[in-house]
């Protein structure tokens, strides 16, 4: 005859939980694991952003130096530097597609299917290609006519423009704390850069009005085209290439328009000079480094938009301002002011605030839903 157990009835789920708890109980002789006060694992996003900060810092200083400190009788042409940067970028993207997809045959198949066979998608890349080509030439004009701090501060207007275009094109909504971070970032970059400083390479033939117009135009082109390109990178589409090669395919589509556009810019702006002196007139090791950095910079920006977003990219550029200002001390004789210390604190605080993105004034998250009553299992009965 079966009798009920004197203790309270337990469900199978409860018993299973008890067994799991007993199994995970630590033995007294087993050394306890020390608590981790700080734990962080680096991701591809962090590596890309770090490289972007390094590239953004060095390219501004080198471009300004090359335009203000003559090193020969013939000065190199900016349009040619933009053309060569595009010429370097395109074959590198083709190589990455071949390595990612598994060889030259797969490369040809992907190009036929995704570039030539998908003309509608490829033609959409003409819009950012035009913007990037104009932007590349405008930045050389800006750095030839503006002091480095003036250029850095003005170009950071693309931070607010990027947030605006992200809202309009991508529908991305920033939290109030992130908007405050954007405002603090702009204030910090303005305070950190002393607009009254003059570098030792000032040559007296610069036009601040021309440089200001160039850098503001470049900021508008950079913000709008990068958000547009981010939308193309992140939208789902049917491609022959695997997802790991999608970034490189997009850059090939972009380069298919950017390279001929850059060549047209050379012919229109400096055709007479090139015909007389040659395409590489005025080039030295410094200019070639600038070309390589510009080529890598385009790929880093595209990778940043793939693994992060445009607003984070702008914060990386803001951090590059701080390092660039520090390096300007030995290179251009820049003397940091008290405003620089204030701007550095504001910029670092803004970066932390944007990354943390606290939900100010938001209600606490709701507790997880409880399982329905029908999910409770029948009690176990012990047989005598």
C-alpha positions as CSV (number, residue, x, y, z in Angstrom):
1,X,0.0,0.0,0.0
2,X,1.4,3.4,-1.0
3,X,1.5,6.2,1.5
4,X,2.3,9.8,0.9
5,X,5.7,11.1,1.8
6,X,5.6,13.2,5.0
7,X,7.7,16.0,3.6
8,X,6.4,18.6,1.2
9,X,6.0,17.5,-2.4
10,X,8.7,18.5,-4.9
11,X,8.5,18.9,-8.6
12,X,10.9,17.3,-11.0
13,X,12.2,20.7,-11.9
14,X,12.8,21.6,-8.3
15,X,14.8,18.4,-7.7
16,X,16.8,19.0,-10.8
17,X,17.6,22.5,-9.6
18,X,18.7,21.1,-6.2
19,X,20.9,18.5,-7.9
20,X,22.5,21.2,-10.1
21,X,23.2,23.4,-7.0
22,X,24.8,20.5,-5.2
23,X,26.9,19.6,-8.2
24,X,28.2,23.2,-8.4
25,X,29.0,23.6,-4.7
26,X,32.6,24.4,-4.3
27,X,34.7,22.1,-2.2
28,X,36.3,23.7,0.9
29,X,39.8,22.5,-0.1
30,X,39.4,24.0,-3.6
31,X,41.1,27.4,-4.0
32,X,38.5,30.1,-4.6
33,X,38.8,32.1,-7.8
34,X,39.8,35.7,-7.2
35,X,37.2,38.3,-8.1
36,X,37.9,40.2,-11.4
37,X,37.7,43.9,-10.8
38,X,38.3,44.6,-14.4
39,X,37.7,42.4,-17.4
40,X,37.7,43.4,-21.0
41,X,38.1,41.5,-24.2
42,X,39.3,43.3,-27.3
43,X,37.1,43.0,-30.4
44,X,37.6,43.8,-34.1
45,X,35.8,47.1,-33.5
46,X,38.3,48.2,-30.9
47,X,41.3,47.4,-33.1
48,X,39.8,49.2,-36.1
49,X,39.0,52.3,-34.0
50,X,42.5,52.3,-32.5
51,X,44.0,52.2,-36.0
52,X,41.7,54.9,-37.1
53,X,42.9,57.2,-34.3
54,X,46.5,56.5,-35.3
55,X,45.8,57.2,-39.0
56,X,43.7,60.3,-38.3
57,X,46.5,61.8,-36.1
58,X,49.4,61.2,-38.5
59,X,47.6,62.1,-41.7
60,X,46.7,65.6,-40.6
61,X,50.2,66.4,-39.3
62,X,51.9,65.0,-42.4
63,X,49.5,66.7,-44.9
64,X,50.0,70.1,-43.2
65,X,53.8,69.6,-43.0
66,X,54.0,68.7,-46.7
67,X,52.0,71.8,-47.7
68,X,53.7,74.4,-45.5
69,X,57.4,73.2,-45.5
70,X,58.7,73.2,-49.1
71,X,61.2,70.4,-49.7
72,X,62.0,71.0,-53.4
73,X,61.5,73.3,-56.4
74,X,58.4,71.5,-57.6
75,X,55.4,71.0,-55.3
76,X,53.4,67.8,-55.7
77,X,49.8,68.0,-56.8
78,X,47.0,67.0,-54.3
79,X,44.8,65.6,-57.0
80,X,47.5,63.2,-58.0
81,X,47.9,62.1,-54.4
82,X,44.1,61.4,-54.2
83,X,44.2,59.4,-57.4
84,X,47.1,57.2,-56.3
85,X,45.4,56.5,-52.9
86,X,42.4,55.2,-54.9
87,X,44.7,53.2,-57.1
88,X,46.2,51.5,-54.1
89,X,42.9,50.8,-52.4
90,X,41.2,49.0,-55.3
91,X,43.7,46.2,-55.9
92,X,43.9,45.6,-52.1
93,X,40.2,45.1,-51.9
94,X,40.3,42.7,-54.8
95,X,43.1,40.7,-53.0
96,X,41.0,40.5,-49.8
97,X,38.0,39.2,-51.8
98,X,40.1,36.5,-53.3
99,X,41.6,35.5,-50.0
100,X,38.2,35.5,-48.3
101,X,36.3,33.6,-51.0
102,X,39.0,31.1,-51.8
103,X,41.0,32.0,-54.9
104,X,41.0,33.8,-58.2
105,X,38.1,31.8,-59.7
106,X,35.8,32.8,-56.8
107,X,36.9,36.4,-57.2
108,X,35.9,36.4,-60.8
109,X,32.5,34.8,-59.9
110,X,31.9,37.3,-57.2
111,X,32.7,40.3,-59.4
112,X,30.4,39.0,-62.1
113,X,27.5,38.4,-59.8
114,X,27.8,41.3,-57.3
115,X,29.5,44.1,-59.3
116,X,28.6,43.5,-63.0
117,X,25.5,41.4,-62.4
118,X,24.0,43.7,-59.8
119,X,24.2,47.0,-61.6
120,X,21.5,48.7,-59.6
121,X,23.3,48.1,-56.4
122,X,26.6,49.1,-58.0
123,X,25.3,52.3,-59.4
124,X,24.2,53.4,-55.9
125,X,27.9,53.6,-54.9
126,X,28.4,56.4,-57.4
127,X,26.8,58.8,-54.9
128,X,29.4,58.3,-52.1
129,X,32.2,57.9,-54.7
130,X,31.6,61.5,-55.9
131,X,31.4,62.8,-52.4
132,X,34.6,61.0,-51.2
133,X,36.6,62.2,-54.3
134,X,35.6,65.8,-53.7
135,X,36.2,65.5,-50.0
136,X,39.8,64.1,-50.5
137,X,40.7,67.1,-52.7
138,X,39.0,69.6,-50.4
139,X,41.0,68.4,-47.3
140,X,44.3,69.2,-49.1
141,X,43.0,72.7,-49.9
142,X,41.9,73.2,-46.3
143,X,45.3,72.1,-44.8
144,X,47.1,74.3,-47.3
145,X,45.2,77.4,-46.1
146,X,44.4,76.8,-42.4
147,X,46.5,76.2,-39.4
148,X,46.2,72.7,-38.1
149,X,44.2,73.6,-34.9
150,X,41.7,75.6,-37.0
151,X,41.3,72.7,-39.4
152,X,40.8,70.2,-36.6
153,X,38.2,72.2,-34.8
154,X,36.2,73.1,-37.9
155,X,36.3,69.6,-39.3
156,X,34.7,68.3,-36.1
157,X,31.5,69.9,-37.1
158,X,31.0,66.6,-39.0
159,X,30.2,65.0,-35.6
160,X,26.9,66.9,-35.2
161,X,26.3,66.5,-39.0
162,X,26.8,62.8,-38.7
163,X,24.4,62.5,-35.8
164,X,21.9,64.5,-37.8
165,X,22.2,62.4,-41.0
166,X,22.1,59.2,-38.9
167,X,18.8,60.3,-37.6
168,X,17.4,61.3,-41.0
169,X,18.8,58.5,-43.1
170,X,19.2,55.5,-40.7
171,X,16.5,56.5,-38.2
172,X,19.0,56.1,-35.4
173,X,17.9,57.8,-32.1
174,X,20.5,58.9,-29.6
175,X,19.8,58.9,-25.9
176,X,19.8,62.3,-24.1
177,X,23.1,61.4,-22.5
178,X,24.6,60.7,-26.0
179,X,23.4,64.0,-27.3
180,X,25.0,65.7,-24.3
181,X,28.2,63.7,-25.1
182,X,28.2,65.1,-28.7
183,X,27.8,68.7,-27.4
184,X,30.6,68.2,-24.9
185,X,32.8,66.7,-27.6
186,X,32.4,69.7,-29.8
187,X,33.0,72.1,-26.9
188,X,36.0,70.1,-25.9
189,X,37.6,70.1,-29.3
190,X,37.1,73.9,-29.6
191,X,38.6,74.5,-26.1
192,X,41.5,72.1,-26.8
193,X,42.7,73.9,-29.9
194,X,44.2,77.3,-29.8
195,X,43.1,79.1,-32.9
196,X,45.6,81.9,-32.5
197,X,48.7,79.7,-32.9
198,X,50.9,80.1,-35.9
199,X,53.2,77.3,-37.1
200,X,56.7,77.9,-38.1
201,X,55.9,76.9,-41.6
202,X,53.4,79.7,-42.2
203,X,54.1,81.1,-45.6
204,X,51.9,84.2,-45.9
205,X,50.1,83.1,-49.1
206,X,47.3,81.2,-47.3
207,X,43.6,82.2,-47.6
208,X,41.8,81.4,-44.4
209,X,38.4,82.0,-46.0
210,X,39.2,79.5,-48.8
211,X,40.4,77.0,-46.3
212,X,37.3,77.5,-44.1
213,X,35.0,77.0,-47.0
214,X,36.9,73.9,-48.0
215,X,36.8,72.2,-44.6
216,X,33.1,72.9,-44.0
217,X,32.2,71.5,-47.4
218,X,34.4,68.4,-46.7
219,X,32.6,68.0,-43.3
220,X,29.2,68.0,-45.0
221,X,30.3,65.5,-47.7
222,X,32.0,63.3,-45.1
223,X,29.0,63.1,-42.8
224,X,26.4,62.5,-45.5
225,X,28.3,60.1,-47.6
226,X,29.6,58.0,-44.7
227,X,26.0,57.6,-43.3
228,X,24.8,56.7,-46.8
229,X,27.6,54.1,-47.2
230,X,26.9,52.7,-43.7
231,X,23.3,52.1,-44.7
232,X,24.5,50.2,-47.8
233,X,26.9,48.1,-45.7
234,X,24.5,47.0,-43.1
235,X,21.3,46.4,-45.1
236,X,20.6,42.7,-45.9
237,X,21.1,41.8,-49.5
238,X,21.5,38.6,-51.7
239,X,25.1,38.5,-52.7
240,X,27.3,35.8,-54.1
241,X,30.1,36.7,-51.8
242,X,30.0,35.5,-48.2
243,X,29.2,38.0,-45.5
244,X,32.9,38.3,-44.5
245,X,33.7,39.6,-48.0
246,X,30.7,42.1,-48.2
247,X,32.9,45.0,-47.0
248,X,35.5,44.5,-49.7
249,X,32.9,44.0,-52.4
250,X,31.3,47.4,-51.4
251,X,34.7,49.0,-51.6
252,X,35.3,47.6,-55.1
253,X,31.9,49.0,-56.2
254,X,32.9,52.3,-54.7
255,X,36.4,52.3,-56.3
256,X,34.9,51.5,-59.7
257,X,33.6,55.0,-59.7
258,X,36.1,56.8,-57.4
259,X,39.1,55.9,-59.4
260,X,37.9,57.3,-62.8
261,X,36.5,60.4,-61.0
262,X,39.9,61.0,-59.4
263,X,41.5,60.7,-62.8
264,X,39.1,63.3,-64.2
265,X,39.9,65.6,-61.3
266,X,43.7,65.3,-62.2
267,X,43.0,66.1,-65.8
268,X,40.8,69.1,-65.0
269,X,42.8,70.7,-62.2
270,X,46.4,69.8,-63.1
271,X,46.4,68.5,-66.6
272,X,48.8,71.1,-67.9
273,X,51.2,70.6,-64.9
274,X,51.2,66.8,-65.4
275,X,51.8,67.1,-69.1
276,X,54.8,69.3,-68.5
277,X,56.4,67.7,-65.4
278,X,55.0,64.2,-65.2
279,X,52.4,62.6,-62.9
280,X,54.8,62.0,-59.9
281,X,56.5,65.4,-60.0
282,X,57.3,66.6,-56.5
283,X,56.7,63.2,-54.9
284,X,59.1,62.1,-52.1
285,X,59.0,59.6,-49.3
286,X,56.8,61.9,-47.2
287,X,54.2,62.3,-49.9
288,X,54.2,58.5,-50.5
289,X,53.4,58.0,-46.8
290,X,50.5,60.4,-47.1
291,X,49.2,58.4,-50.1
292,X,49.4,55.1,-48.2
293,X,47.7,56.6,-45.2
294,X,44.9,58.1,-47.3
295,X,44.4,54.7,-49.0
296,X,44.4,52.8,-45.7
297,X,42.2,55.5,-44.1
298,X,39.4,54.9,-46.6
299,X,39.4,51.2,-45.8
300,X,39.5,51.9,-42.0
301,X,36.5,54.2,-42.2
302,X,34.6,51.6,-44.2
303,X,35.6,48.9,-41.6
304,X,34.5,51.2,-38.8
305,X,31.1,51.6,-40.3
306,X,30.8,47.9,-40.6
307,X,31.8,47.0,-37.1
308,X,30.7,50.1,-35.2
309,X,28.9,53.3,-36.4
310,X,29.6,56.7,-37.7
311,X,29.2,58.6,-34.5
312,X,31.7,56.4,-32.8
313,X,34.0,57.1,-35.7
314,X,33.7,60.8,-35.0
315,X,34.7,60.3,-31.4
316,X,37.8,58.4,-32.6
317,X,38.6,61.5,-34.7
318,X,38.2,63.7,-31.7
319,X,40.6,61.6,-29.7
320,X,43.0,62.0,-32.6
321,X,42.8,65.8,-32.1
322,X,44.3,65.5,-28.6
323,X,47.2,63.3,-29.7
324,X,47.7,65.5,-32.8
325,X,47.9,68.7,-30.7
326,X,50.4,67.1,-28.4
327,X,52.6,66.1,-31.4
328,X,52.3,69.6,-32.8
329,X,54.4,70.9,-29.9
330,X,57.7,69.5,-31.2
331,X,56.8,69.6,-34.9
332,X,55.1,73.0,-35.3
333,X,56.2,74.7,-32.1
334,X,52.6,74.6,-30.7
335,X,52.4,75.9,-27.1
336,X,49.5,74.2,-25.2
337,X,47.3,76.7,-23.3
338,X,45.0,76.2,-20.2
339,X,42.2,75.9,-22.7
340,X,43.8,72.7,-24.0
341,X,43.7,71.1,-20.6
342,X,40.0,72.0,-20.3
343,X,39.3,70.7,-23.8
344,X,41.1,67.5,-23.1
345,X,39.0,66.8,-20.0
346,X,35.8,67.6,-21.9
347,X,36.7,65.4,-24.8
348,X,37.6,62.4,-22.7
349,X,34.5,62.8,-20.5
350,X,32.3,63.1,-23.6
351,X,33.8,59.8,-25.0
352,X,33.1,58.0,-21.8
353,X,29.6,59.4,-21.6
354,X,28.8,58.4,-25.1
355,X,30.1,54.9,-24.6
356,X,28.3,54.4,-21.3
357,X,25.1,56.0,-22.6
358,X,23.2,55.9,-19.3
359,X,19.4,56.0,-19.4
360,X,18.7,59.2,-17.4
361,X,15.1,59.3,-16.2
362,X,14.2,55.9,-17.6
363,X,12.1,53.5,-15.5
364,X,14.0,50.4,-14.2
365,X,13.7,47.3,-16.4
366,X,10.7,45.1,-15.9
367,X,11.3,41.7,-14.1
368,X,11.4,38.7,-16.3
369,X,8.0,37.1,-17.0
370,X,7.0,34.1,-14.8
371,X,6.2,30.7,-16.4
372,X,2.5,30.0,-16.9
373,X,0.7,27.8,-14.3
374,X,0.3,25.0,-16.8
375,X,4.1,24.6,-16.9
376,X,4.2,23.5,-13.2
377,X,4.8,19.7,-13.1
378,X,2.9,17.2,-11.1
379,X,4.4,16.4,-7.6
380,X,6.4,13.3,-7.1
381,X,5.0,10.6,-4.8
382,X,7.4,8.2,-3.0
383,X,6.4,4.6,-2.9
384,X,6.9,2.7,0.3
